[in-house]
């Protein structure tokens, strides 16, 4: 499967996907030194730029014209929503979900992985002169083309990963796919950081 990663950071979360037969063909990251690090730990291309910039989007579309994308991974910035950030009500970074959805609708991958902080579920953005919660915006933008996973709030610790943070993860499956992407059954086994 070919993956496009949006808001890639240094690409740490993608470094072992190749072991599952998953190839990250391109990552996109705004911060230049993160792109440099990404290139050292991943084989795929990295595009340095801001996804709200139309020229960056056009560069992306040109690149993937000959590389079909099966999955989009997107983890938009959370600083405007996270309790660890400034929680600025109208942080412009919260609007990057609009660019993300625009790219998903243009590329139409088989599957989409959207990850963010739990507060995203309660965060409003302005869209077409209306205030709407981000998850409602995502759902209404993509509901005709994609099925959504039922449960979105999870803790990695329930999947044998030594981390307690709760995350908001939406798993989308294009409606023409036979497989509907859901989380596996949680494990009763807790692995501590000390165990790891």
N, C-alpha and C positions, 0 to 999 in steps of 0.2 A: 504494500500500500504506500502511496506517495502522500506526504504530509506537508502542509504549509503552516508555518508557525508565525502568528502575529504577536507582537510585543514579546519578543523572544528573550530579552535580557541577555545573559551570558550563555544561554542554551544548556544549562546544567540538566534541566528536566528532560532533555531530548537525547542526551549522550548515549543512552543504552537502548534506544528504541530499535536500532538496527538488529539487535539480538532477537527481536520478535518478527523480523522480516519487514519492518516498517522503515521507510526511508524518508527522512526530512529533507526535501529537495530545496526548500528555501525558508529562511527565517527573516523577519523584519524587525528592526530595532532602531530607535531614535538616537540612543546615546552611543557615540562612536567607540569609546573604549570597551564597551560591552560587545560591540560587533567584532572588535579585534580578538577578544577572548573567545567569542563564539567560533570564529574561524579556526582557532587552535584546538577546540574540543569536538567539533562537528565537521562532517564531510560536505554537507549541503552549502549552498550559496547563502550569503547574508546580505540583505539590502539595508543600507543605513539611511533612515529617513523617517519622517512623521507621516503616519497613515492618514492624517486629515489633509495632507497635501495631494492634490489631484495628479501631479506629475509622478509622485511616488507610486500611486495606484496604477498609473499607466505603465510604469516600469515593471511593476508586479505582473500585470496582465500580459505584457509582451513576453516576459520570462516564462510564464506558465502555459503559454499558448501551445507549446510542444511537449509539455509535461503535465499530463492529466493529474488533477488533485483529487484524492479519495477522501482526505480528512483535513479539516481546518482545526487547529488548536489556537485558542485566543484567550489571553489573560490580560485584559486591559488594565491600565493603572488604577490602583485602589486608593491613592492618597486622599482623594476627595471624599471617600466613604469610610475608610478604616478608622477605628477608634485609636489606632496607633499614629494616624496622620492628623492633619489639621481639620478634617471634616468640614471643609468649606462648602457651603450649601450649593453654590453654583460653580464649582470647580470645573474649568473647561475640559479637564481630562475625563470627567464623567461622560462627556458627550462622544468620546471615542467609540463607544458602543454603537453609535449610529454609523460610523465609518466601517466598523466590523461587520454589521448586518448588511451594509451595502456590498461589501466584498463577498460575503456568503451568498447573497442573492445573485451576484454576477457569476461566480464560479460554480455554484451548485454542487458542492462536494457530497459524497454519500453520507458522511458523518461529520458532526461538529462537536467539539469539546470546548465549552465556555466555563472558565473558572474565575472566581473572585471571592471577596470577603462576604460573610453573611449579611452585612449591612447593605450590600447592593440590592437585596430584596426589598428594602425600605427606602431606597434612594430615588428621588424624582429627577427627571430631566425635562427640559422644554423641547417639545417636538411639534411642529406645525402649530405654534402658538398655544399649545396645551401642556399642562404639567402631567406627566405620566410616570409611573414607577418603571424602573428599568426592566424588570422581568416581564411586565405587561407589554412593554414596547417590543421586547424580543419575541414574545409569544405571538402577538398580533401581526408582527412583520413576517414571521416564518411559519405560522400554523398551517397554511395551505400546502406547503412543500415538505414539512418535517413533522415527525412524531417526537415528543419530548419524554424524557424519563420522568417517572412519578415522584421519586424522592430526590430533592436537590441538596439538602443540607446533610453533610456527612463529616465524620471524624476519621482521619487516616488511621488512628489507633485501632479502629474496628476492622481494619484490613491488614493487620500485622505490620504496621509501619510505626516506628517510635516517634509519633508526633501527636499532640493532643488538640491542636488547633482545628476548629470547625471551619469547613469551607463550603461555599455555594458552588456546586458543579452541575451544569446543564449538559446532558448528553442528548444530542439530536440525531435522528436517523431519517434520511430522505425516504419519503413514503413509498418509493418504488423498490426499496430494499426489503428483503425477506427478514433480515435480522433487525430487531428493535433493541437498541443499546440501553441497557440498564446496569446498575451496579451489581456485582456478584453478592452472594449472601454474606453478611458480616461474619467475622470469625469471633469465637469466644476467647481466643488466645491473645493476650496482650503482651507485646514485646516492648520492654523499657529501653531507654537510651543506653542504660548500662548493659543490657542484654546485647544490643546491637554492637 
